[in-house]
Amino acid sequence: MPGGVPGPAQGAASDGDAEENAPVPLLRPADGLPEVVRDAAGLAATTAALAPFSVPVAVDAERASGFRYSQRAYLVQLRRAGAGTALVDPVPLGGDLTGLAPALDGPEWVLHAASQDLPCLAEAGLRPARLFDTELAGRLAGLPRVGLGPLTERMLGLSLEKGHGAADWSRRPLPEDWLVYAALDVEVLVELRDALAALLEEQGKLEWALEEFEAVRTAGPPPPRADPWRRTSGIHKVRRPRALAAVRALWEARDRLAADRDVAPGRVLPDSAIVEAAVASPTSPKALSQLPVFRGRAQRRLESYWFDALRSAQALPDAELPRPAAATDGPPPVSRWADRDPAAAARLSAARAGLAELSERWSVPVENLLQPDLLRRLCWSPPADGDVPAFLERGGARNWQIALTAPVLEKALSPRQEP
């Protein structure tokens, strides 16, 4: 197996003397708040400023999740030693930041929770050649809190501004205090990267982290979720297949409207209203309008639209009604294993206990040692040839995960010997 398994770390991190003191607040960018780049000339100037330097670049993006249907970037922040910080507004640039790509291609990008920002950056034409994810690094280092603020406090003794991460970044103009917050998010990101890399090196986990970062970088977009309407909050209250069809019809009608308006679906119609209408099964637009959320002025204007969705569900033949549970190609719910296959339940219990011990020994969360779904698949249907490492590799496990967990899993899968 490429890459050996190092010896266990002597502890997740040393608090050190610095943590006895209050963190130093970062209130303003060290170089001042830069002007926001909003046109092609500004983008070209930013590219020219970044290009002469080949050191890592801190990257962040602000979206408008909870406000907009799309997940596009509404502000991109960059910082590189020697070039300073740049704030780029993709909106007046048509969402196209490919002009920046030559200056950013090659050197390592440093992001926090990279999987959240990489899709919107790729949509804008920006993709890293190398990656360091500070959140993932913190998890692998065994740190208890891995948000950007807590990590910065612990590792650097600095505190960041809080309060605007969930703001509506599609708003224009952006308030100055929001821009300060955005600039500070990349102010010390490279320094944080260096501190975390040193800690991982000390723990013997840096090669693990590099494998994880590359997996995140190359992951690509996730496949479309099957039956996304089944994630409607409160759907557990809906039992009858025709009521489930009503949930599906309303969810799909809401999704079309939200996409057309570029508004977050929950702002078009809350999940609670979808579930309530499906359960109540109103027989007329007037009856629908008597339900609490549908009494509002905005929903009354859409009364016919929502009722048409409900009526389409009522008109479906029985054969086209949704199943009570989503179809899956994986194992059944774990709660049913003991009845359906006691041996598989025993394998899973033993495997979980072994991974929990590994997690404790290495100060790595269990879910980072191995994907829970892959563990369930292995324990439900072990490979006929007994080749656990090959099974894990086919399931997407990284080399370090396989080297660390395969011996434990092989033991868990072995038939128990009777005394």
C-alpha positions in Angstrom: 0.0 0.0 0.0 1.6 3.4 -1.0 2.4 5.5 2.1 3.0 3.9 5.5 1.0 4.3 8.6 2.9 6.5 11.1 3.0 6.1 14.8 0.2 7.5 16.8 0.3 11.2 17.7 1.1 12.1 21.3 -2.0 14.4 21.4 -4.2 16.4 19.1 -2.4 19.6 20.0 -0.7 21.4 22.8 -2.6 24.4 24.1 0.6 26.2 24.8 1.1 29.3 26.9 -0.6 31.5 24.3 -4.1 30.1 25.0 -3.9 31.4 28.6 -4.2 34.9 27.1 -7.3 36.3 25.4 -7.1 36.2 21.6 -6.1 39.4 19.8 -9.1 40.6 17.7 -8.7 41.2 14.0 -10.9 44.2 13.3 -9.6 45.7 10.1 -7.5 44.3 7.2 -3.8 45.0 7.8 -3.4 46.7 4.4 -6.8 48.5 4.6 -10.0 47.5 2.9 -9.4 47.2 -0.8 -11.7 48.5 -3.5 -14.1 45.9 -4.8 -13.2 44.8 -8.3 -16.2 45.2 -10.5 -15.0 45.6 -14.1 -12.7 44.0 -16.7 -10.0 46.7 -16.1 -10.0 46.0 -12.4 -9.9 42.2 -13.0 -6.9 42.6 -15.3 -5.1 44.8 -12.7 -5.8 42.2 -10.0 -4.4 39.4 -12.2 -1.3 41.5 -12.9 -0.8 42.1 -9.2 -1.2 38.4 -8.3 0.8 36.9 -11.2 4.4 37.7 -10.1 4.1 35.6 -7.0 4.1 31.8 -6.8 3.4 31.4 -3.1 0.1 29.9 -1.9 -3.1 32.0 -2.3 -5.9 32.2 0.2 -9.3 31.9 -1.5 -12.8 32.3 -0.2 -16.2 32.8 -1.7 -19.5 34.2 -0.4 -22.8 32.8 -1.6 -26.4 33.7 -0.8 -27.6 30.3 0.5 -31.0 30.6 2.1 -31.8 33.6 -0.1 -31.1 32.5 -3.7 -31.9 29.3 -5.6 -28.4 29.2 -7.2 -25.2 28.5 -5.4 -23.2 31.0 -7.4 -20.5 33.2 -5.9 -21.4 36.7 -5.1 -18.0 37.8 -3.8 -14.6 36.1 -4.2 -11.8 37.0 -1.8 -8.1 36.4 -2.7 -4.9 37.1 -0.7 -1.3 36.3 -1.6 1.8 37.4 0.2 3.3 40.3 -1.8 0.1 41.1 -3.6 -2.3 41.7 -0.7 -6.0 41.1 -0.6 -8.4 41.4 -3.5 -12.2 41.4 -3.3 -13.9 40.6 -6.6 -17.6 41.0 -7.4 -18.5 38.4 -10.1 -22.0 39.9 -10.7 -21.1 42.9 -12.9 -18.5 40.6 -14.6 -21.2 38.2 -15.7 -20.0 35.6 -13.3 -16.9 35.0 -15.5 -13.6 35.2 -13.6 -11.5 33.2 -16.0 -9.2 36.2 -16.5 -7.8 35.4 -13.0 -7.0 31.8 -13.8 -3.5 32.2 -15.3 -2.3 34.0 -12.1 -3.8 31.3 -9.8 -2.9 28.2 -11.8 -0.2 26.1 -10.2 0.4 27.3 -6.6 -1.6 25.9 -3.8 -5.0 27.3 -2.9 -5.8 27.5 0.7 -9.5 27.3 1.5 -11.6 26.6 4.6 -14.3 23.9 4.0 -13.2 23.8 0.4 -16.0 21.4 -0.8 -18.5 24.2 -0.1 -16.7 26.8 -2.3 -15.1 24.8 -5.1 -18.3 24.4 -7.1 -19.2 28.1 -7.2 -15.5 28.9 -8.0 -15.5 26.4 -10.8 -18.7 27.9 -12.2 -16.8 31.2 -12.3 -14.0 29.6 -14.2 -11.5 29.1 -11.3 -10.1 25.6 -10.4 -7.1 24.8 -8.2 -4.2 22.7 -9.3 -3.3 22.0 -5.6 -5.4 22.4 -2.4 -5.1 22.8 1.3 -8.3 22.7 3.3 -7.9 24.2 6.8 -11.2 22.7 8.1 -10.3 19.2 7.0 -6.8 19.7 8.3 -8.3 20.6 11.7 -10.5 17.4 11.7 -7.5 15.2 10.9 -5.4 16.8 13.6 -8.1 15.9 16.1 -9.0 19.5 17.1 -12.3 19.8 18.8 -13.7 22.9 17.0 -12.8 23.3 13.3 -14.7 26.4 12.3 -12.5 29.1 10.9 -12.9 31.3 14.0 -12.1 28.7 16.6 -9.1 27.3 14.6 -7.7 30.8 14.1 -8.0 31.5 17.9 -6.4 28.1 18.8 -3.6 28.1 16.3 -2.8 31.8 15.9 -4.2 33.5 19.0 -6.3 35.8 16.9 -10.1 36.3 16.8 -12.0 37.0 13.6 -15.1 39.1 13.1 -18.4 37.2 13.2 -21.9 37.7 12.1 -22.1 37.9 8.3 -21.5 34.4 7.1 -25.2 33.6 6.5 -26.0 37.1 5.1 -27.6 37.7 1.7 -24.5 38.3 -0.3 -26.5 39.0 -3.4 -27.5 42.3 -1.9 -26.1 45.4 -3.6 -24.3 47.5 -2.6 -22.5 45.3 -0.1 -22.2 47.1 3.3 -18.7 48.0 4.3 -18.8 45.9 7.5 -19.6 42.9 5.3 -16.6 43.6 3.1 -14.4 43.9 6.2 -15.6 40.5 7.4 -15.0 39.0 3.9 -11.5 40.5 3.7 -10.6 39.2 7.2 -11.6 35.7 6.2 -8.5 35.4 4.0 -6.3 37.7 6.1 -4.4 35.0 8.0 -5.6 31.9 6.1 -2.1 31.0 4.8 -0.6 31.5 8.3 -3.3 29.1 9.6 -2.4 26.7 6.9 1.2 26.7 7.9 0.4 26.2 11.6 -1.9 23.2 10.8 0.6 21.7 8.4 3.2 21.8 11.1 0.8 20.2 13.6 -0.1 17.4 11.1 3.6 16.8 10.4 4.3 16.5 14.1 1.4 14.0 14.4 2.6 12.0 11.3 -0.6 12.8 9.5 0.4 15.3 6.8 0.5 12.7 4.0 -3.0 11.6 5.1 -4.2 15.2 4.8 -2.6 15.6 1.3 -4.5 12.6 0.1 -7.7 14.0 1.5 -7.2 17.4 -0.1 -6.6 15.8 -3.5 -9.8 13.8 -3.1 -11.7 16.9 -2.4 -10.1 18.8 -5.3 -10.9 16.1 -7.8 -14.3 15.0 -6.5 -16.4 16.9 -9.0 -20.0 17.7 -8.5 -22.1 15.1 -6.6 -24.6 13.1 -8.7 -28.2 14.3 -8.6 -30.0 13.1 -5.5 -32.7 10.6 -6.2 -36.2 11.8 -5.0 -34.9 15.1 -3.5 -38.5 15.9 -2.4 -38.2 13.1 0.2 -36.0 15.5 2.2 -38.9 17.8 2.8 -38.8 18.6 6.5 -41.6 17.0 8.4 -42.4 14.4 5.7 -42.4 11.7 8.4 -45.9 12.9 9.2 -47.1 11.8 5.8 -48.1 8.2 5.6 -50.5 7.6 2.7 -49.0 7.2 -0.8 -51.4 9.8 -2.3 -50.4 12.3 0.3 -46.7 11.6 -0.6 -47.6 12.3 -4.2 -49.0 15.6 -3.0 -45.7 16.4 -1.3 -43.8 15.5 -4.4 -46.1 17.6 -6.7 -45.9 20.7 -4.4 -42.2 20.3 -4.0 -41.6 20.1 -7.7 -43.9 23.1 -8.3 -42.1 25.1 -5.7 -38.7 24.1 -7.2 -39.7 25.3 -10.7 -40.9 28.6 -9.3 -37.8 29.1 -7.1 -35.4 28.3 -10.0 -37.3 30.7 -12.3 -37.1 33.5 -9.7 -33.7 32.6 -8.3 -35.1 32.5 -4.8 -34.4 29.9 -2.1 -37.2 27.4 -2.2 -38.0 27.8 1.5 -38.7 31.5 0.8 -41.2 30.6 -1.9 -43.1 28.1 0.3 -41.9 26.6 3.6 -41.7 22.8 4.0 -44.2 22.9 6.8 -46.8 24.3 4.4 -46.1 21.6 1.8 -46.6 18.9 4.5 -49.7 20.5 5.9 -51.4 20.8 2.5 -50.5 17.2 1.7 -52.0 15.9 4.9 -55.1 18.1 4.7 -55.8 17.3 1.1 -58.0 20.4 0.3 -60.6 19.8 -2.3 -60.8 23.4 -3.7 -58.6 26.5 -4.0 -60.7 28.1 -1.3 -60.1 25.2 1.1 -56.4 25.5 0.4 -56.4 29.2 1.2 -57.8 28.4 4.6 -54.6 26.7 5.7 -52.3 29.0 7.7 -49.4 29.7 5.3 -51.7 29.8 2.3 -53.7 32.7 3.8 -50.9 35.1 3.2 -51.1 37.6 0.4 -48.2 36.2 -1.5 -49.6 32.7 -1.4 -53.2 33.8 -2.3 -51.8 35.1 -5.6 -50.4 31.6 -6.3 -53.5 29.8 -5.0 -54.4 28.3 -8.4 -50.7 27.3 -9.0 -50.5 25.4 -5.8 -53.9 23.8 -6.1 -53.1 22.6 -9.7 -50.1 20.8 -8.2 -52.3 19.1 -5.6 -54.9 18.2 -8.2 -52.3 16.6 -10.4 -51.3 14.3 -7.5 -55.0 13.4 -6.8 -55.4 12.5 -10.5 -52.5 10.0 -10.6 -53.3 6.3 -11.0 -52.3 4.1 -8.1 -49.5 2.6 -10.1 -47.8 6.0 -10.3 -47.9 6.8 -6.6 -44.6 7.0 -4.8 -43.4 4.2 -2.6 -43.5 4.9 1.2 -39.7 4.6 1.3 -37.1 5.6 -1.3 -35.6 2.9 -3.4 -31.9 2.3 -2.6 -29.1 0.1 -4.0 -27.5 -0.1 -0.6 -28.1 -2.1 2.5 -31.4 -1.8 4.5 -31.6 0.5 7.5 -29.2 -0.6 10.2 -32.2 -0.9 12.6 -33.4 -3.9 10.6 -30.1 -5.8 10.4 -30.6 -7.8 13.6 -33.8 -9.4 12.2 -32.8 -9.7 8.6 -29.2 -10.8 9.0 -27.9 -11.2 12.5 -24.4 -12.1 11.2 -24.2 -8.8 9.3 -25.3 -6.9 12.4 -22.6 -8.6 14.4 -20.0 -7.7 11.8 -21.1 -4.1 11.8 -21.0 -3.9 15.6 -17.5 -5.3 15.7 -16.3 -3.0 12.9 -17.7 0.0 14.6 -16.0 -0.9 17.9 -12.7 -1.3 16.1 -13.0 2.0 14.3 -14.0 3.7 17.5 -10.8 2.5 19.1 -8.8 3.7 16.1 -10.5 7.1 16.3 -9.6 7.4 20.0 -6.0 6.3 19.4 -5.3 8.6 16.5 -7.6 11.5 17.4 -9.4 11.4 14.1 -13.2 11.4 13.8 -14.7 8.0 12.9 -16.4 9.5 9.8 -13.0 10.7 8.5 -11.5 7.2 9.0 -14.0 5.7 6.6 -17.2 6.8 5.0 -20.1 5.3 7.0 -21.9 4.2 3.9 -18.9 2.2 2.7 -18.6 0.6 6.1 -22.2 -0.5 6.0 -21.9 -1.9 2.5 -18.8 -3.9 3.5 -20.4 -5.4 6.6 -23.7 -6.2 4.8 -22.0 -7.9 1.8 -18.4 -8.7 2.5 -16.2 -9.4 -0.6 -16.4 -13.1 -1.6 -12.6 -13.2 -2.1 -12.0 -11.7 1.3 -10.0 -8.8 -0.2 -11.0 -6.0 2.1 -8.4 -3.5 0.9 -9.6 -3.9 -2.7 -13.2 -3.5 -1.7 -12.3 -0.2 0.2 -10.3 1.1 -2.8 -13.3 0.4 -5.2 -15.5 2.3 -2.7 -13.3 5.4 -2.9 -11.3 5.0 0.3 -7.9 6.7 0.3 -4.6 4.8 0.7 -4.1 6.0 4.3 -7.6 5.0 5.3 -7.1 1.5 3.8 -3.8 1.0 5.5 -5.2 2.1 8.8 -8.6 0.4 8.8 -8.3 -2.7 6.7 -6.6 -4.9 9.5 -9.3 -3.8 11.9 -12.1 -4.5 9.4 -10.7 -7.9 8.4 -10.7 -8.9 12.0 -14.3 -7.7 12.4 -15.4 -9.7 9.3 -13.7 -12.9 10.3 -16.1 -15.7 11.5 -16.0 -15.9 15.3 -14.3 -19.0 16.5 -16.3 -21.0 19.0 -14.4 -21.8 22.3 
